[in-house]
Amino acid sequence: MRKLELSFMSCEAFDAQAAHTTFSNLPDCLETLDMRYGGLTPAHAPALAEALEFMAVLKSLMLQSNNITDEGAAAIGESLKTKSTLEELVLIQCSIGAEGAKAIAAGLSAGSAVLTTLDVGYNSIGNEGAKAFATALSDGRAVLTNLNLSGNELCGVDEDGDGEYDASGIKALASALGSGKAVLTTLDVGSNSIGNEGAKAFATALSDGRAVLTKLDLRDNSLDDDAKRALTDAKRGAALELLL
């Protein structure tokens, strides 16, 4: 068995011991584990993270729409430090905040992770989470090539426009792309209210020629014509798919 689908499984009824028993009995030959909408909570994450250590060939872990929160993300982040086979991790809508993002970013920077695709879309990692991923991308040890951070309030402003705008995180992320150390080829930061200031930071990163991006998604970010023009000018001549 190479792929196991446990999506829409009702894990809420499992206590920590039941979760440990269930996860420890998963086949160690799995390459893909799909637990989307599985009812996972923070209490289940340590048992899952422990089980990952024994899945010697696991390449893809999909946990979309599970309420694992920062606590669960921290357990998974720790497993990334030693889990040397996982290539794809999907954590869309998992109630992850800044602390969870920091834990995952730390796992990416540990030097042993081979994760190339990370989807953390539609959580709430905020400005500090953006900075954590920026650090991971620019330190030269992460091998991440595909990163989705859409819908994460990266500048402190939610979809309703509430909150205090702070571009420092998105600027750090843009700077990481131009550092010459990031190997990221696809980045989605759509629906983050990055504004013109954030867009111009990406334009600067693109114009210096060191970013290796082939696709950048900046849709639904309230950009004016000047910001869009700056981005379009910056990508001129580059093989970059720019979504505005």
C-alpha atoms as an extended CHARMM CRD file, in Angstrom:
* protein
*
       244  EXT
         1         1  MET       CA              0.0000000000        0.0000000000        0.0000000000  PROA      1               0.0000000000
         2         2  ARG       CA              1.5410000000        3.2750000000       -1.1280000000  PROA      2               0.0000000000
         3         3  LYS       CA             -1.3430000000        5.6870000000       -0.5660000000  PROA      3               0.0000000000
         4         4  LEU       CA             -3.8000000000        5.7840000000        2.3140000000  PROA      4               0.0000000000
         5         5  GLU       CA             -6.8310000000        8.0770000000        2.3350000000  PROA      5               0.0000000000
         6         6  LEU       CA             -8.3240000000        8.8040000000        5.7520000000  PROA      6               0.0000000000
         7         7  SER       CA             -9.9790000000       12.0690000000        4.7450000000  PROA      7               0.0000000000
         8         8  PHE       CA            -13.3010000000       12.8900000000        6.4330000000  PROA      8               0.0000000000
         9         9  MET       CA            -12.3850000000       10.5110000000        9.2460000000  PROA      9               0.0000000000
        10        10  SER       CA            -13.8140000000       11.6060000000       12.6170000000  PROA      10              0.0000000000
        11        11  CYS       CA            -10.7300000000       11.7070000000       14.8260000000  PROA      11              0.0000000000
        12        12  GLU       CA            -12.3900000000       14.0720000000       17.3050000000  PROA      12              0.0000000000
        13        13  ALA       CA            -13.6250000000       11.0290000000       19.2100000000  PROA      13              0.0000000000
        14        14  PHE       CA            -10.0740000000        9.7200000000       19.6790000000  PROA      14              0.0000000000
        15        15  ASP       CA             -8.2280000000       10.5470000000       22.8700000000  PROA      15              0.0000000000
        16        16  ALA       CA             -4.4470000000       10.8380000000       22.7930000000  PROA      16              0.0000000000
        17        17  GLN       CA             -3.9320000000        7.1350000000       23.5300000000  PROA      17              0.0000000000
        18        18  ALA       CA             -6.3640000000        6.0160000000       20.8250000000  PROA      18              0.0000000000
        19        19  ALA       CA             -4.6560000000        8.3410000000       18.3650000000  PROA      19              0.0000000000
        20        20  HSD       CA             -1.2740000000        6.8900000000       19.2820000000  PROA      20              0.0000000000
        21        21  THR       CA             -2.5530000000        3.3370000000       18.7450000000  PROA      21              0.0000000000
        22        22  THR       CA             -4.1430000000        4.2470000000       15.4070000000  PROA      22              0.0000000000
        23        23  PHE       CA             -1.1860000000        6.1410000000       13.9900000000  PROA      23              0.0000000000
        24        24  SER       CA              1.4410000000        3.6900000000       15.2230000000  PROA      24              0.0000000000
        25        25  ASN       CA             -0.3100000000        0.9640000000       13.2350000000  PROA      25              0.0000000000
        26        26  LEU       CA             -0.2010000000        2.8250000000        9.9430000000  PROA      26              0.0000000000
        27        27  PRO       CA              1.7720000000        0.9670000000        7.2350000000  PROA      27              0.0000000000
        28        28  ASP       CA              5.4100000000        2.0470000000        7.2210000000  PROA      28              0.0000000000
        29        29  CYS       CA              5.5280000000        1.6560000000        3.4170000000  PROA      29              0.0000000000
        30        30  LEU       CA              3.1920000000        4.6040000000        2.7710000000  PROA      30              0.0000000000
        31        31  GLU       CA              4.3040000000        7.2520000000        0.3040000000  PROA      31              0.0000000000
        32        32  THR       CA              1.1490000000        9.3960000000        0.6240000000  PROA      32              0.0000000000
        33        33  LEU       CA             -1.0300000000        9.9250000000        3.6970000000  PROA      33              0.0000000000
        34        34  ASP       CA             -4.2160000000       11.8980000000        3.0550000000  PROA      34              0.0000000000
        35        35  MET       CA             -6.0310000000       13.0160000000        6.2270000000  PROA      35              0.0000000000
        36        36  ARG       CA             -7.8510000000       16.0740000000        4.8930000000  PROA      36              0.0000000000
        37        37  TYR       CA            -10.9300000000       16.9840000000        6.9530000000  PROA      37              0.0000000000
        38        38  GLY       CA             -9.9250000000       14.2860000000        9.3970000000  PROA      38              0.0000000000
        39        39  GLY       CA            -11.0420000000       15.9650000000       12.6030000000  PROA      39              0.0000000000
        40        40  LEU       CA             -7.5000000000       16.1640000000       13.9740000000  PROA      40              0.0000000000
        41        41  THR       CA             -6.8850000000       18.3670000000       17.0100000000  PROA      41              0.0000000000
        42        42  PRO       CA             -3.6820000000       19.4910000000       18.7500000000  PROA      42              0.0000000000
        43        43  ALA       CA             -3.9680000000       16.4360000000       21.0170000000  PROA      43              0.0000000000
        44        44  HSD       CA             -3.5210000000       14.1180000000       18.0320000000  PROA      44              0.0000000000
        45        45  ALA       CA             -0.5210000000       15.8430000000       16.4690000000  PROA      45              0.0000000000
        46        46  PRO       CA              2.2430000000       14.4190000000       18.7230000000  PROA      46              0.0000000000
        47        47  ALA       CA              1.1180000000       10.8610000000       17.9680000000  PROA      47              0.0000000000
        48        48  LEU       CA              1.0050000000       11.6140000000       14.2540000000  PROA      48              0.0000000000
        49        49  ALA       CA              4.4360000000       13.2580000000       14.3370000000  PROA      49              0.0000000000
        50        50  GLU       CA              5.8480000000       10.2320000000       16.1800000000  PROA      50              0.0000000000
        51        51  ALA       CA              4.3310000000        7.8680000000       13.6160000000  PROA      51              0.0000000000
        52        52  LEU       CA              5.9520000000        9.8510000000       10.7970000000  PROA      52              0.0000000000
        53        53  GLU       CA              9.3600000000        8.8410000000       12.0900000000  PROA      53              0.0000000000
        54        54  PHE       CA              8.6260000000        5.2090000000       11.2350000000  PROA      54              0.0000000000
        55        55  MET       CA              7.2560000000        5.8480000000        7.7380000000  PROA      55              0.0000000000
        56        56  ALA       CA             10.5220000000        5.3850000000        5.9390000000  PROA      56              0.0000000000
        57        57  VAL       CA              9.2990000000        6.3240000000        2.4580000000  PROA      57              0.0000000000
        58        58  LEU       CA              6.5300000000        8.8680000000        3.1740000000  PROA      58              0.0000000000
        59        59  LYS       CA              6.6980000000       11.6940000000        0.6250000000  PROA      59              0.0000000000
        60        60  SER       CA              3.3380000000       13.4710000000        0.9050000000  PROA      60              0.0000000000
        61        61  LEU       CA              1.2800000000       14.4190000000        3.9700000000  PROA      61              0.0000000000
        62        62  MET       CA             -2.0440000000       16.1860000000        3.4400000000  PROA      62              0.0000000000
        63        63  LEU       CA             -3.7290000000       17.6290000000        6.5360000000  PROA      63              0.0000000000
        64        64  GLN       CA             -5.9840000000       20.2870000000        5.0300000000  PROA      64              0.0000000000
        65        65  SER       CA             -8.8480000000       21.5330000000        7.2270000000  PROA      65              0.0000000000
        66        66  ASN       CA             -7.7830000000       19.9610000000       10.5080000000  PROA      66              0.0000000000
        67        67  ASN       CA             -7.8030000000       22.0740000000       13.6610000000  PROA      67              0.0000000000
        68        68  ILE       CA             -4.2240000000       21.2650000000       14.6830000000  PROA      68              0.0000000000
        69        69  THR       CA             -3.3940000000       24.8850000000       15.7160000000  PROA      69              0.0000000000
        70        70  ASP       CA              0.1000000000       26.0620000000       16.6670000000  PROA      70              0.0000000000
        71        71  GLU       CA              0.5630000000       23.1180000000       19.0060000000  PROA      71              0.0000000000
        72        72  GLY       CA              0.0890000000       20.6010000000       16.2310000000  PROA      72              0.0000000000
        73        73  ALA       CA              2.2240000000       22.6130000000       13.8310000000  PROA      73              0.0000000000
        74        74  ALA       CA              5.0150000000       22.6290000000       16.4210000000  PROA      74              0.0000000000
        75        75  ALA       CA              4.9530000000       18.8290000000       16.6020000000  PROA      75              0.0000000000
        76        76  ILE       CA              5.1050000000       18.5650000000       12.8180000000  PROA      76              0.0000000000
        77        77  GLY       CA              7.8710000000       21.1680000000       12.7060000000  PROA      77              0.0000000000
        78        78  GLU       CA              9.9380000000       19.0570000000       15.0760000000  PROA      78              0.0000000000
        79        79  SER       CA              9.4170000000       15.9930000000       12.8970000000  PROA      79              0.0000000000
        80        80  LEU       CA             10.7220000000       17.9130000000        9.8640000000  PROA      80              0.0000000000
        81        81  LYS       CA             14.0850000000       18.2210000000       11.6030000000  PROA      81              0.0000000000
        82        82  THR       CA             14.5940000000       14.4650000000       11.3840000000  PROA      82              0.0000000000
        83        83  LYS       CA             12.1050000000       13.3410000000        8.7160000000  PROA      83              0.0000000000
        84        84  SER       CA             14.2950000000       13.1760000000        5.6390000000  PROA      84              0.0000000000
        85        85  THR       CA             11.7920000000       11.7880000000        3.0910000000  PROA      85              0.0000000000
        86        86  LEU       CA              8.7910000000       14.1600000000        3.2540000000  PROA      86              0.0000000000
        87        87  GLU       CA              8.5890000000       16.2560000000        0.0730000000  PROA      87              0.0000000000
        88        88  GLU       CA              5.0480000000       17.6880000000        0.2390000000  PROA      88              0.0000000000
        89        89  LEU       CA              3.1550000000       19.0500000000        3.2530000000  PROA      89              0.0000000000
        90        90  VAL       CA             -0.3600000000       20.4940000000        2.9620000000  PROA      90              0.0000000000
        91        91  LEU       CA             -1.6200000000       22.4790000000        5.9650000000  PROA      91              0.0000000000
        92        92  ILE       CA             -4.3800000000       24.6200000000        4.4210000000  PROA      92              0.0000000000
        93        93  GLN       CA             -6.9230000000       25.9110000000        6.9670000000  PROA      93              0.0000000000
        94        94  CYS       CA             -5.3770000000       24.2800000000       10.0170000000  PROA      94              0.0000000000
        95        95  SER       CA             -5.7830000000       27.2000000000       12.4790000000  PROA      95              0.0000000000
        96        96  ILE       CA             -2.0440000000       27.8550000000       12.4730000000  PROA      96              0.0000000000
        97        97  GLY       CA             -0.7080000000       31.1610000000       13.7580000000  PROA      97              0.0000000000
        98        98  ALA       CA              2.7030000000       32.7940000000       13.9760000000  PROA      98              0.0000000000
        99        99  GLU       CA              4.1590000000       30.3420000000       16.4960000000  PROA      99              0.0000000000
       100       100  GLY       CA              3.2040000000       27.3540000000       14.3720000000  PROA      100             0.0000000000
       101       101  ALA       CA              4.7400000000       29.0010000000       11.3140000000  PROA      101             0.0000000000
       102       102  LYS       CA              7.9560000000       29.6130000000       13.2360000000  PROA      102             0.0000000000
       103       103  ALA       CA              8.1210000000       25.9450000000       14.2270000000  PROA      103             0.0000000000
       104       104  ILE       CA              7.6440000000       24.7550000000       10.6500000000  PROA      104             0.0000000000
       105       105  ALA       CA             10.1730000000       27.2750000000        9.3500000000  PROA      105             0.0000000000
       106       106  ALA       CA             12.6770000000       26.0660000000       11.9470000000  PROA      106             0.0000000000
       107       107  GLY       CA             12.1430000000       22.5250000000       10.7100000000  PROA      107             0.0000000000
       108       108  LEU       CA             12.9070000000       23.6390000000        7.1600000000  PROA      108             0.0000000000
       109       109  SER       CA             16.1410000000       25.2550000000        8.3110000000  PROA      109             0.0000000000
       110       110  ALA       CA             17.3970000000       22.2640000000       10.2780000000  PROA      110             0.0000000000
       111       111  GLY       CA             19.4050000000       20.9860000000        7.3340000000  PROA      111             0.0000000000
       112       112  SER       CA             17.8780000000       17.5050000000        7.0110000000  PROA      112             0.0000000000
       113       113  ALA       CA             14.4610000000       18.4120000000        5.5590000000  PROA      113             0.0000000000
       114       114  VAL       CA             13.9120000000       17.6350000000        1.8710000000  PROA      114             0.0000000000
       115       115  LEU       CA             10.5060000000       19.3190000000        1.7530000000  PROA      115             0.0000000000
       116       116  THR       CA              9.9940000000       20.9920000000       -1.6220000000  PROA      116             0.0000000000
       117       117  THR       CA              6.2750000000       21.8520000000       -1.4900000000  PROA      117             0.0000000000
       118       118  LEU       CA              4.5980000000       23.5400000000        1.4790000000  PROA      118             0.0000000000
       119       119  ASP       CA              1.0130000000       24.8020000000        1.4540000000  PROA      119             0.0000000000
       120       120  VAL       CA              0.0450000000       26.8430000000        4.5220000000  PROA      120             0.0000000000
       121       121  GLY       CA             -2.7180000000       28.7620000000        2.7860000000  PROA      121             0.0000000000
       122       122  TYR       CA             -5.5890000000       30.3330000000        4.7170000000  PROA      122             0.0000000000
       123       123  ASN       CA             -4.2370000000       30.2330000000        8.2210000000  PROA      123             0.0000000000
       124       124  SER       CA             -3.2490000000       33.2990000000       10.2930000000  PROA      124             0.0000000000
       125       125  ILE       CA              0.5340000000       33.3000000000       10.4340000000  PROA      125             0.0000000000
       126       126  GLY       CA              0.7100000000       37.0900000000       10.1260000000  PROA      126             0.0000000000
       127       127  ASN       CA              3.7120000000       39.3530000000        9.9160000000  PROA      127             0.0000000000
       128       128  GLU       CA              5.8910000000       37.2750000000       12.2490000000  PROA      128             0.0000000000
       129       129  GLY       CA              5.1450000000       34.0930000000       10.3510000000  PROA      129             0.0000000000
       130       130  ALA       CA              6.2050000000       35.7740000000        7.1130000000  PROA      130             0.0000000000
       131       131  LYS       CA              9.4920000000       36.7710000000        8.7210000000  PROA      131             0.0000000000
       132       132  ALA       CA             10.0800000000       33.2120000000        9.9180000000  PROA      132             0.0000000000
       133       133  PHE       CA              9.6850000000       31.8100000000        6.4190000000  PROA      133             0.0000000000
       134       134  ALA       CA             11.8590000000       34.6120000000        5.0280000000  PROA      134             0.0000000000
       135       135  THR       CA             14.6510000000       33.5400000000        7.3680000000  PROA      135             0.0000000000
       136       136  ALA       CA             14.2430000000       29.8950000000        6.3610000000  PROA      136             0.0000000000
       137       137  LEU       CA             14.3930000000       30.7640000000        2.6720000000  PROA      137             0.0000000000
       138       138  SER       CA             17.4570000000       32.9750000000        2.9290000000  PROA      138             0.0000000000
       139       139  ASP       CA             19.6650000000       30.8520000000        5.1770000000  PROA      139             0.0000000000
       140       140  GLY       CA             20.6050000000       28.5480000000        2.3090000000  PROA      140             0.0000000000
       141       141  ARG       CA             19.5870000000       25.2750000000        3.9530000000  PROA      141             0.0000000000
       142       142  ALA       CA             15.9030000000       24.9870000000        2.9470000000  PROA      142             0.0000000000
       143       143  VAL       CA             15.2740000000       23.2380000000       -0.3870000000  PROA      143             0.0000000000
       144       144  LEU       CA             11.7080000000       24.5190000000       -0.6910000000  PROA      144             0.0000000000
       145       145  THR       CA             10.6560000000       25.2820000000       -4.2740000000  PROA      145             0.0000000000
       146       146  ASN       CA              6.8710000000       25.7690000000       -3.8960000000  PROA      146             0.0000000000
       147       147  LEU       CA              5.3320000000       27.8420000000       -1.1050000000  PROA      147             0.0000000000
       148       148  ASN       CA              1.7140000000       28.9130000000       -0.6500000000  PROA      148             0.0000000000
       149       149  LEU       CA              1.0940000000       31.5980000000        1.9880000000  PROA      149             0.0000000000
       150       150  SER       CA             -2.1520000000       32.9690000000        0.5430000000  PROA      150             0.0000000000
       151       151  GLY       CA             -4.8170000000       34.2800000000        2.9040000000  PROA      151             0.0000000000
       152       152  ASN       CA             -2.5580000000       34.6090000000        5.9570000000  PROA      152             0.0000000000
       153       153  GLU       CA             -2.7990000000       38.2850000000        6.9810000000  PROA      153             0.0000000000
       154       154  LEU       CA              0.9140000000       38.6450000000        6.2380000000  PROA      154             0.0000000000
       155       155  CYS       CA              0.7150000000       42.4140000000        6.7130000000  PROA      155             0.0000000000
       156       156  GLY       CA             -1.5300000000       42.3170000000        9.7680000000  PROA      156             0.0000000000
       157       157  VAL       CA             -4.7280000000       43.1960000000        7.8990000000  PROA      157             0.0000000000
       158       158  ASP       CA             -7.5730000000       40.6940000000        7.5070000000  PROA      158             0.0000000000
       159       159  GLU       CA             -9.8880000000       40.2170000000        4.5340000000  PROA      159             0.0000000000
       160       160  ASP       CA            -12.2790000000       42.8450000000        5.9110000000  PROA      160             0.0000000000
       161       161  GLY       CA             -9.5270000000       45.4480000000        6.1090000000  PROA      161             0.0000000000
       162       162  ASP       CA             -9.3140000000       45.2970000000        9.8920000000  PROA      162             0.0000000000
       163       163  GLY       CA             -5.9510000000       45.4250000000       11.6370000000  PROA      163             0.0000000000
       164       164  GLU       CA             -2.8160000000       47.5420000000       11.5500000000  PROA      164             0.0000000000
       165       165  TYR       CA             -0.7920000000       47.4230000000        8.3400000000  PROA      165             0.0000000000
       166       166  ASP       CA              2.8470000000       46.3810000000        8.7620000000  PROA      166             0.0000000000
       167       167  ALA       CA              4.8710000000       45.5660000000        5.6380000000  PROA      167             0.0000000000
       168       168  SER       CA              8.0140000000       44.3840000000        7.4380000000  PROA      168             0.0000000000
       169       169  GLY       CA              7.1860000000       40.6860000000        7.0520000000  PROA      169             0.0000000000
       170       170  ILE       CA              6.3180000000       40.8380000000        3.3660000000  PROA      170             0.0000000000
       171       171  LYS       CA              9.4240000000       42.9540000000        2.7430000000  PROA      171             0.0000000000
       172       172  ALA       CA             11.5370000000       40.3190000000        4.4820000000  PROA      172             0.0000000000
       173       173  LEU       CA              9.9590000000       37.6480000000        2.3050000000  PROA      173             0.0000000000
       174       174  ALA       CA             10.6430000000       39.6390000000       -0.8670000000  PROA      174             0.0000000000
       175       175  SER       CA             14.2210000000       40.2860000000        0.2650000000  PROA      175             0.0000000000
       176       176  ALA       CA             14.7390000000       36.5640000000        0.8320000000  PROA      176             0.0000000000
       177       177  LEU       CA             13.7940000000       35.8870000000       -2.7850000000  PROA      177             0.0000000000
       178       178  GLY       CA             16.5160000000       38.2740000000       -3.9510000000  PROA      178             0.0000000000
       179       179  SER       CA             19.1240000000       36.9830000000       -1.5380000000  PROA      179             0.0000000000
       180       180  GLY       CA             20.6150000000       34.5630000000       -4.0390000000  PROA      180             0.0000000000
       181       181  LYS       CA             20.1540000000       31.6830000000       -1.5850000000  PROA      181             0.0000000000
       182       182  ALA       CA             16.4480000000       30.9330000000       -1.9570000000  PROA      182             0.0000000000
       183       183  VAL       CA             15.6180000000       28.1900000000       -4.4700000000  PROA      183             0.0000000000
       184       184  LEU       CA             11.9070000000       28.9880000000       -4.4690000000  PROA      184             0.0000000000
       185       185  THR       CA             10.3450000000       28.8610000000       -7.9300000000  PROA      185             0.0000000000
       186       186  THR       CA              6.6410000000       29.2610000000       -7.0710000000  PROA      186             0.0000000000
       187       187  LEU       CA              5.2510000000       31.6420000000       -4.4440000000  PROA      187             0.0000000000
       188       188  ASP       CA              1.5990000000       32.4490000000       -3.7270000000  PROA      188             0.0000000000
       189       189  VAL       CA              0.9600000000       35.3970000000       -1.4150000000  PROA      189             0.0000000000
       190       190  GLY       CA             -2.4550000000       36.2680000000       -2.7980000000  PROA      190             0.0000000000
       191       191  SER       CA             -5.2430000000       37.6460000000       -0.5800000000  PROA      191             0.0000000000
       192       192  ASN       CA             -2.8990000000       39.1460000000        1.9980000000  PROA      192             0.0000000000
       193       193  SER       CA             -3.5750000000       42.8830000000        1.6440000000  PROA      193             0.0000000000
       194       194  ILE       CA              0.1160000000       43.4800000000        0.9520000000  PROA      194             0.0000000000
       195       195  GLY       CA             -0.6780000000       46.8360000000       -0.6710000000  PROA      195             0.0000000000
       196       196  ASN       CA              1.5640000000       48.9170000000       -2.8780000000  PROA      196             0.0000000000
       197       197  GLU       CA              4.4450000000       48.9360000000       -0.4050000000  PROA      197             0.0000000000
       198       198  GLY       CA              4.6130000000       45.1490000000       -0.3860000000  PROA      198             0.0000000000
       199       199  ALA       CA              4.2580000000       44.9560000000       -4.1660000000  PROA      199             0.0000000000
       200       200  LYS       CA              7.1370000000       47.3540000000       -4.6980000000  PROA      200             0.0000000000
       201       201  ALA       CA              9.3060000000       45.2400000000       -2.4070000000  PROA      201             0.0000000000
       202       202  PHE       CA              8.6960000000       42.2830000000       -4.7180000000  PROA      202             0.0000000000
       203       203  ALA       CA              9.4500000000       44.4840000000       -7.7370000000  PROA      203             0.0000000000
       204       204  THR       CA             12.8180000000       45.3350000000       -6.2180000000  PROA      204             0.0000000000
       205       205  ALA       CA             13.5490000000       41.6670000000       -5.5340000000  PROA      205             0.0000000000
       206       206  LEU       CA             12.6640000000       40.7160000000       -9.1050000000  PROA      206             0.0000000000
       207       207  SER       CA             14.6780000000       43.4750000000      -10.7110000000  PROA      207             0.0000000000
       208       208  ASP       CA             18.0170000000       42.5070000000       -9.1630000000  PROA      208             0.0000000000
       209       209  GLY       CA             18.0880000000       39.2580000000      -11.1660000000  PROA      209             0.0000000000
       210       210  ARG       CA             18.9110000000       36.8610000000       -8.3370000000  PROA      210             0.0000000000
       211       211  ALA       CA             15.4070000000       35.4910000000       -7.6900000000  PROA      211             0.0000000000
       212       212  VAL       CA             14.7550000000       32.1870000000       -9.4720000000  PROA      212             0.0000000000
       213       213  LEU       CA             10.9620000000       32.4470000000       -9.3710000000  PROA      213             0.0000000000
       214       214  THR       CA              8.9900000000       31.1580000000      -12.3270000000  PROA      214             0.0000000000
       215       215  LYS       CA              5.5550000000       31.9440000000      -10.8590000000  PROA      215             0.0000000000
       216       216  LEU       CA              4.4590000000       34.6850000000       -8.4540000000  PROA      216             0.0000000000
       217       217  ASP       CA              0.8080000000       35.0450000000       -7.4260000000  PROA      217             0.0000000000
       218       218  LEU       CA             -0.1040000000       38.4750000000       -6.0200000000  PROA      218             0.0000000000
       219       219  ARG       CA             -3.8150000000       38.4730000000       -6.7670000000  PROA      219             0.0000000000
       220       220  ASP       CA             -6.3840000000       40.1110000000       -4.4790000000  PROA      220             0.0000000000
       221       221  ASN       CA             -3.9050000000       42.4080000000       -2.7680000000  PROA      221             0.0000000000
       222       222  SER       CA             -5.3930000000       45.8620000000       -3.4900000000  PROA      222             0.0000000000
       223       223  LEU       CA             -2.5830000000       46.9770000000       -5.8090000000  PROA      223             0.0000000000
       224       224  ASP       CA             -2.8700000000       50.2320000000       -7.7590000000  PROA      224             0.0000000000
       225       225  ASP       CA             -1.7450000000       50.7220000000      -11.3560000000  PROA      225             0.0000000000
       226       226  ASP       CA              1.6630000000       52.0990000000      -10.3660000000  PROA      226             0.0000000000
       227       227  ALA       CA              2.4560000000       49.0530000000       -8.2550000000  PROA      227             0.0000000000
       228       228  LYS       CA              1.3380000000       46.6880000000      -11.0080000000  PROA      228             0.0000000000
       229       229  ARG       CA              3.4300000000       48.6020000000      -13.5230000000  PROA      229             0.0000000000
       230       230  ALA       CA              6.4940000000       48.3740000000      -11.2860000000  PROA      230             0.0000000000
       231       231  LEU       CA              6.0700000000       44.6200000000      -11.0430000000  PROA      231             0.0000000000
       232       232  THR       CA              5.5260000000       44.2100000000      -14.7620000000  PROA      232             0.0000000000
       233       233  ASP       CA              8.6070000000       46.2890000000      -15.5180000000  PROA      233             0.0000000000
       234       234  ALA       CA             10.6840000000       44.3310000000      -13.0040000000  PROA      234             0.0000000000
       235       235  LYS       CA              9.8460000000       40.9640000000      -14.5740000000  PROA      235             0.0000000000
       236       236  ARG       CA             10.5620000000       42.1380000000      -18.1140000000  PROA      236             0.0000000000
       237       237  GLY       CA             12.7800000000       39.6440000000      -19.8760000000  PROA      237             0.0000000000
       238       238  ALA       CA             12.3740000000       37.0210000000      -17.1380000000  PROA      238             0.0000000000
       239       239  ALA       CA             10.5580000000       33.7240000000      -17.6300000000  PROA      239             0.0000000000
       240       240  LEU       CA              8.1230000000       34.5580000000      -14.8470000000  PROA      240             0.0000000000
       241       241  GLU       CA              4.3750000000       33.9970000000      -14.6890000000  PROA      241             0.0000000000
       242       242  LEU       CA              3.1090000000       37.0080000000      -12.7540000000  PROA      242             0.0000000000
       243       243  LEU       CA             -0.4870000000       36.9000000000      -11.5330000000  PROA      243             0.0000000000
       244       244  LEU       CA             -1.9470000000       40.2760000000      -10.5270000000  PROA      244             0.0000000000
